[in-house]
Amino acid sequence: MNKLRITSITSVAVMLLSLTGLAISPAGAAVDRTGKTCVQEGRVVNSGGVTYTCAYTKSGLVYSQGRKLSGSLTVVCGAMENWCAAMTKAFTKKTGVETKFVRLSSGETVARLNAAKANPEFGVWHGGPADGFGVARLDGLIEKYESPTRHMIPAKYQDTDGYWTGVYVGALGFCSNKKELARLGVPVPKSWADLLNPKLKGQISSAHPSTSGTAFTTLWTQVTRLGGVEPGMAYMKKLHNNILQYTKSGTAPGQIAGRGEVAVGIIFSHDCVAYREQGLPLTVSFPSEGTGYEIGGVALVKGAKNPEAAKAYIDFTLSAEAQNLGPTVASYQVLTNPRAKLDRRMVTLKKLTIVDYDFGKASAAKKALTTRFDAEIAVAPKV
């Protein structure tokens, strides 16, 4: 008798649940947010495996058309590894897309993208100087993608045709080991001319312009400030006499200077600040004649295997939420999203003398210039 009563109650409960099924949603069920009002432009949210971006439209701030994401994504990343790891990990946590990265310098990235053009191994290129992205565009390696929140980023930090968008800015500077400079009796360098001091022979480290976007920025800065390729190359030939070695990675000269193997490394200043934060005896200075800068970009790789995830990743990188991750992992680039937080360790660009760096011209000239550098400078004997 009791058994029958229990069965009856259970049956009734099941029937009631089935009748009210339309009103009760299981936990984690997708809620369509497309077109619904949102409050923070650029914010990327995930609802039941569907990703939405809060963007401005004629109707005001609303969520964009959702993307049902799945699978995996591989990002080729041109910044420091801790920054790359923070970005990809946060995207995975937000969307559930298994996201990993491969850290490559700018020149290496273009070479890898070209080698795998028919079967791309990467979906997104994230980080590294914009002139590298320009070369990739000329080679047909990246394609247009205009994120719904792209207009948040100032126009000067993006490709006008939509091939890449800037996520950070970095200024080229000198990263000097104070102990080594004192030993050599050399003051902290404050000009490009200071780097030609004979006392610094074998005491300067720079990356190679063919592999490193940082080093190409150094080369193009000379071309720009001195008014042409020939005077720019002439300066680089003189500097070559004081170079200990050319590294593959643009950040390596800061590490080499930090270890005391050289007195000065030529790198983007935020990387030097990061090494200094680790306790290395380093100081940052900038050339009085003018310095170059980078716009670290993000772009969709042409033929990406998981384009929806790649586009969602790009949306995320433009958000203040993503850009604010930088300082949490000791990456102190200037951020392009005006809503991102300032950090006292970020350089104040207005205080520097900046050359009129033309990224379009730099991209168009890069292959010819690096070929000349290889033939005329890199292998030249030092005098």
Secondary structure per residue as TSV (DSSP state, phi and psi in degrees):
chain	resnum	aa	ss	phi	psi
A	1	M	-	360.0	-47.1
A	2	N	H	-63.2	-36.9
A	3	K	H	-61.2	-45.0
A	4	L	H	-62.3	-39.8
A	5	R	H	-64.4	-43.4
A	6	I	H	-63.1	-43.7
A	7	T	H	-60.3	-42.3
A	8	S	H	-63.2	-44.1
A	9	I	H	-62.0	-42.0
A	10	T	H	-62.4	-42.3
A	11	S	H	-62.3	-42.5
A	12	V	H	-63.0	-42.4
A	13	A	H	-61.9	-44.2
A	14	V	H	-62.0	-42.3
A	15	M	H	-63.1	-41.8
A	16	L	H	-63.7	-41.2
A	17	L	H	-63.8	-39.9
A	18	S	H	-68.5	-35.8
A	19	L	H	-69.2	-30.5
A	20	T	T	-101.7	13.0
A	21	G	T	-56.2	-32.8
A	22	L	T	-68.5	-23.9
A	23	A	T	-93.4	-17.0
A	24	I	-	-111.4	122.8
A	25	S	-	-105.7	138.4
A	26	P	-	-63.8	153.5
A	27	A	T	-58.4	135.9
A	28	G	T	83.3	4.7
A	29	A	-	-65.8	147.3
A	30	A	-	-66.8	137.8
A	31	V	-	-118.4	119.3
A	32	D	-	-70.8	115.4
A	33	R	-	-101.7	-0.7
A	34	T	B	-53.5	124.0
A	35	G	T	82.0	-6.5
A	36	K	-	-80.3	150.3
A	37	T	B	-64.0	139.5
A	38	C	-	-134.0	170.2
A	39	V	S	-120.7	-17.0
A	40	Q	S	-122.9	101.9
A	41	E	T	-57.9	134.7
A	42	G	T	93.1	-14.6
A	43	R	-	-68.1	131.9
A	44	V	E	-106.9	126.2
A	45	V	E	-123.6	156.6
A	46	N	E	-122.2	128.8
A	47	S	E	-130.2	107.7
A	48	G	T	58.8	36.0
A	49	G	T	86.7	2.4
A	50	V	E	-110.1	130.3
A	51	T	E	-101.9	135.0
A	52	Y	E	-127.1	146.7
A	53	T	E	-118.4	131.3
A	54	C	E	-77.9	118.6
A	55	A	E	-141.0	156.8
A	56	Y	E	-78.7	137.0
A	57	T	E	-137.3	-176.8
A	58	K	T	-61.3	-23.7
A	59	S	T	-89.9	3.8
A	60	G	E	99.5	-157.0
A	61	L	E	-78.2	114.8
A	62	V	E	-140.7	161.2
A	63	Y	E	-76.2	137.5
A	64	S	-	-73.2	172.5
A	65	Q	-	-56.2	130.0
A	66	G	-	-71.0	154.3
A	67	R	E	-118.8	125.3
A	68	K	E	-83.4	109.5
A	69	L	-	-101.6	147.7
A	70	S	-	-158.7	179.2
A	71	G	S	73.1	-150.4
A	72	S	E	-133.0	168.8
A	73	L	E	-146.1	136.6
A	74	T	E	-117.2	127.1
A	75	V	E	-108.1	132.8
A	76	V	E	-92.9	124.7
A	77	C	E	-121.2	132.8
A	78	G	-	-105.6	4.9
A	79	A	S	-100.6	-172.2
A	80	M	-	-64.3	151.2
A	81	E	H	-60.4	-37.8
A	82	N	H	-65.2	-34.4
A	83	W	H	-67.9	-46.8
A	84	C	H	-59.1	-42.8
A	85	A	H	-65.4	-41.1
A	86	A	H	-63.4	-41.8
A	87	M	H	-66.5	-48.6
A	88	T	H	-69.7	-36.5
A	89	K	H	-65.1	-42.8
A	90	A	H	-64.9	-37.7
A	91	F	H	-67.4	-41.0
A	92	T	H	-60.5	-44.9
A	93	K	H	-62.9	-37.8
A	94	K	H	-75.5	-37.1
A	95	T	H	-113.8	-19.1
A	96	G	-	84.9	-4.3
A	97	V	-	-76.8	123.0
A	98	E	E	-67.1	110.4
A	99	T	E	-120.6	127.0
A	100	K	E	-128.1	168.3
A	101	F	E	-134.4	157.8
A	102	V	E	-123.0	124.9
A	103	R	E	-88.2	119.0
A	104	L	-	-138.2	149.5
A	105	S	-	-74.5	169.8
A	106	S	H	-59.7	-49.1
A	107	G	H	-62.9	-40.0
A	108	E	H	-63.9	-38.8
A	109	T	H	-61.6	-48.9
A	110	V	H	-59.3	-42.0
A	111	A	H	-62.9	-43.5
A	112	R	H	-67.8	-40.0
A	113	L	H	-64.5	-39.5
A	114	N	H	-65.5	-41.7
A	115	A	H	-65.1	-32.3
A	116	A	T	-109.3	27.9
A	117	K	T	-57.3	-38.4
A	118	A	T	-78.5	-18.6
A	119	N	S	-147.5	74.1
A	120	P	-	-56.7	133.9
A	121	E	S	-90.7	-15.9
A	122	F	-	-116.4	153.7
A	123	G	S	-105.0	-28.6
A	124	V	E	-138.9	143.4
A	125	W	E	-107.2	122.7
A	126	H	E	-130.5	117.6
A	127	G	E	91.3	151.2
A	128	G	E	108.2	152.6
A	129	P	E	-60.4	145.7
A	130	A	H	-64.8	-26.5
A	131	D	H	-66.2	-26.6
A	132	G	H	-65.8	-40.4
A	133	F	H	-63.9	-35.4
A	134	G	H	-62.8	-40.9
A	135	V	H	-63.9	-42.5
A	136	A	H	-62.1	-36.9
A	137	R	H	-65.2	-46.2
A	138	L	H	-60.4	-32.8
A	139	D	T	-86.2	0.2
A	140	G	T	71.6	33.9
A	141	L	-	-101.6	-16.8
A	142	I	E	-126.6	159.0
A	143	E	E	-129.9	163.9
A	144	K	-	-62.9	136.8
A	145	Y	-	-153.5	114.4
A	146	E	-	-104.1	101.2
A	147	S	-	-59.3	148.2
A	148	P	T	-61.7	-17.0
A	149	T	T	-110.9	15.5
A	150	R	G	-62.2	-32.1
A	151	H	G	-67.7	-11.6
A	152	M	G	-63.8	-30.1
A	153	I	S	-83.8	130.8
A	154	P	-	-52.4	141.1
A	155	A	G	-56.3	-32.2
A	156	K	G	-67.7	-12.3
A	157	Y	G	-107.3	25.1
A	158	Q	B	-149.2	154.7
A	159	D	-	-71.1	127.9
A	160	T	T	-63.2	-24.2
A	161	D	T	-93.1	-0.4
A	162	G	S	90.0	15.6
A	163	Y	S	-82.7	-29.1
A	164	W	-	-149.7	157.8
A	165	T	E	-133.0	140.8
A	166	G	E	-79.5	138.3
A	167	V	E	-114.3	-18.0
A	168	Y	E	-157.7	167.3
A	169	V	E	-131.1	139.5
A	170	G	E	-135.9	143.1
A	171	A	E	-103.2	136.6
A	172	L	E	-72.9	136.4
A	173	G	E	-152.0	-174.5
A	174	F	E	-105.6	131.2
A	175	C	E	-113.2	100.9
A	176	S	E	-109.4	141.7
A	177	N	E	-86.7	111.2
A	178	K	H	-62.0	-35.5
A	179	K	H	-67.2	-41.1
A	180	E	H	-69.7	-39.4
A	181	L	H	-61.8	-42.3
A	182	A	H	-63.7	-39.9
A	183	R	H	-63.1	-36.9
A	184	L	H	-83.6	-11.9
A	185	G	T	71.1	34.9
A	186	V	-	-117.6	131.6
A	187	P	-	-71.9	164.2
A	188	V	-	-58.7	125.6
A	189	P	-	-65.8	135.3
A	190	K	-	-130.0	15.7
A	191	S	S	-156.6	160.1
A	192	W	T	-64.4	-32.5
A	193	A	G	-63.5	-35.4
A	194	D	G	-60.0	-29.1
A	195	L	G	-71.8	-12.7
A	196	L	G	-89.8	2.3
A	197	N	-	-55.7	125.2
A	198	P	G	-56.4	-26.2
A	199	K	G	-67.2	-15.3
A	200	L	G	-97.0	15.2
A	201	K	T	-60.7	122.9
A	202	G	T	72.5	13.6
A	203	Q	-	-116.1	13.4
A	204	I	E	-124.4	137.0
A	205	S	E	-118.0	135.6
A	206	S	E	-140.8	152.4
A	207	A	E	-77.9	172.3
A	208	H	-	-92.7	129.1
A	209	P	T	-60.7	-22.4
A	210	S	T	-73.7	-27.8
A	211	T	T	-108.5	-26.1
A	212	S	-	-114.0	129.6
A	213	G	H	-66.7	-33.5
A	214	T	H	-60.0	-48.1
A	215	A	H	-68.5	-34.2
A	216	F	H	-67.3	-33.6
A	217	T	H	-59.7	-40.3
A	218	T	H	-60.1	-47.0
A	219	L	H	-63.7	-48.9
A	220	W	H	-67.7	-28.9
A	221	T	H	-61.5	-40.0
A	222	Q	H	-67.5	-41.7
A	223	V	H	-60.0	-41.3
A	224	T	H	-71.6	-51.0
A	225	R	H	-71.6	-26.5
A	226	L	H	-96.6	-4.0
A	227	G	T	88.8	17.7
A	228	G	S	164.0	167.9
A	229	V	H	-64.4	-45.0
A	230	E	H	-64.0	-49.9
A	231	P	H	-65.2	-32.0
A	232	G	H	-64.7	-45.3
A	233	M	H	-66.5	-34.6
A	234	A	H	-62.6	-41.8
A	235	Y	H	-63.5	-44.5
A	236	M	H	-62.3	-32.3
A	237	K	H	-65.8	-40.1
A	238	K	H	-67.1	-42.9
A	239	L	H	-63.2	-33.7
A	240	H	H	-52.7	-34.1
A	241	N	T	-64.7	-23.5
A	242	N	T	-101.8	-0.7
A	243	I	E	-82.3	128.3
A	244	L	E	-73.8	-48.1
A	245	Q	E	-160.9	156.2
A	246	Y	E	-102.9	122.8
A	247	T	E	-92.7	165.6
A	248	K	S	-78.6	-41.9
A	249	S	S	-93.1	142.9
A	250	G	S	-71.5	-21.8
A	251	T	S	-87.4	-19.1
A	252	A	H	-58.8	-37.9
A	253	P	H	-56.9	-30.3
A	254	G	H	-67.6	-39.6
A	255	Q	H	-66.7	-40.9
A	256	I	H	-64.1	-42.7
A	257	A	H	-65.6	-39.3
A	258	G	H	-62.0	-33.3
A	259	R	T	-80.5	-7.5
A	260	G	T	83.8	14.5
A	261	E	S	-77.0	-24.5
A	262	V	S	-139.4	169.1
A	263	A	S	-90.4	-29.0
A	264	V	E	-138.0	136.0
A	265	G	E	-117.6	142.1
A	266	I	E	-101.7	108.6
A	267	I	E	-148.1	175.3
A	268	F	E	-70.6	137.6
A	269	S	H	-60.3	-33.9
A	270	H	H	-64.0	-29.9
A	271	D	H	-70.0	-37.6
A	272	C	H	-65.1	-41.1
A	273	V	H	-60.4	-41.0
A	274	A	H	-61.8	-43.3
A	275	Y	H	-67.5	-37.0
A	276	R	H	-63.9	-35.9
A	277	E	H	-63.9	-22.5
A	278	Q	T	-81.3	-1.1
A	279	G	T	100.4	4.8
A	280	L	-	-76.6	146.8
A	281	P	-	-78.8	64.1
A	282	L	E	-113.9	150.1
A	283	T	E	-135.0	147.8
A	284	V	E	-104.0	137.4
A	285	S	E	-142.2	163.9
A	286	F	-	-129.5	146.7
A	287	P	-	-71.6	131.1
A	288	S	T	-67.6	-26.5
A	289	E	T	-73.1	-13.6
A	290	G	-	124.2	143.6
A	291	T	B	-127.5	160.5
A	292	G	-	-91.1	173.8
A	293	Y	E	-147.3	166.0
A	294	E	E	-118.9	149.5
A	295	I	E	-110.5	109.8
A	296	G	E	-74.0	123.9
A	297	G	E	-108.2	176.7
A	298	V	E	-141.6	138.9
A	299	A	E	-150.3	155.1
A	300	L	E	-85.6	123.9
A	301	V	E	-72.1	134.3
A	302	K	T	-64.8	130.3
A	303	G	T	78.5	20.7
A	304	A	-	-52.5	137.0
A	305	K	S	-72.7	-25.8
A	306	N	S	-128.8	71.5
A	307	P	H	-62.6	-32.6
A	308	E	H	-66.6	-42.7
A	309	A	H	-66.6	-38.7
A	310	A	H	-63.0	-43.4
A	311	K	H	-66.5	-40.2
A	312	A	H	-63.7	-37.0
A	313	Y	H	-63.8	-43.2
A	314	I	H	-62.0	-43.7
A	315	D	H	-54.1	-45.2
A	316	F	H	-63.3	-41.7
A	317	T	H	-65.1	-23.3
A	318	L	H	-83.6	-12.6
A	319	S	S	-75.9	153.4
A	320	A	H	-62.0	-35.8
A	321	E	H	-56.1	-48.3
A	322	A	H	-69.3	-46.5
A	323	Q	H	-64.2	-30.4
A	324	N	T	-69.1	-11.1
A	325	L	H	-68.6	-27.0
A	326	G	H	-50.6	-61.0
A	327	P	H	-60.7	-22.9
A	328	T	H	-70.2	-17.5
A	329	V	T	-121.6	31.4
A	330	A	T	61.5	38.1
A	331	S	-	-116.1	116.3
A	332	Y	-	-115.2	37.2
A	333	Q	-	-65.4	154.2
A	334	V	E	-72.4	132.4
A	335	L	E	-92.6	146.5
A	336	T	S	-88.8	-22.7
A	337	N	S	-78.4	117.7
A	338	P	T	-58.8	-19.6
A	339	R	T	-88.9	-5.7
A	340	A	S	-71.9	156.5
A	341	K	-	-79.6	144.4
A	342	L	-	-84.5	151.5
A	343	D	-	-130.5	138.3
A	344	R	T	-61.3	-18.8
A	345	R	T	-86.9	-2.6
A	346	M	S	-80.7	141.3
A	347	V	-	-69.4	145.6
A	348	T	-	-93.4	104.2
A	349	L	G	-60.5	-32.8
A	350	K	G	-64.9	-20.7
A	351	K	G	-84.8	-7.2
A	352	L	S	-101.7	156.3
A	353	T	-	-90.1	114.4
A	354	I	B	-109.8	133.3
A	355	V	-	-74.1	161.0
A	356	D	-	-80.2	80.7
A	357	Y	-	-82.1	113.4
A	358	D	-	-97.6	105.5
A	359	F	H	-67.9	-32.8
A	360	G	H	-65.1	-47.6
A	361	K	H	-64.9	-39.3
A	362	A	H	-61.5	-43.4
A	363	S	H	-62.5	-44.1
A	364	A	H	-66.5	-31.1
A	365	A	H	-92.3	-9.5
A	366	K	H	-59.3	-48.1
A	367	K	H	-63.1	-44.7
A	368	A	H	-66.7	-40.8
A	369	L	H	-67.9	-43.3
A	370	T	H	-69.1	-31.8
A	371	T	H	-64.1	-43.2
A	372	R	H	-64.5	-40.8
A	373	F	H	-60.3	-44.1
A	374	D	I	-59.4	-43.9
A	375	A	I	-80.2	-34.6
A	376	E	I	-104.8	-22.6
A	377	I	I	-119.6	-53.3
A	378	A	I	-55.8	-36.4
A	379	V	T	-99.4	1.3
A	380	A	S	-71.7	141.9
A	381	P	-	-67.0	149.2
A	382	K	-	-91.5	139.5
A	383	V	-	-110.6	360.0
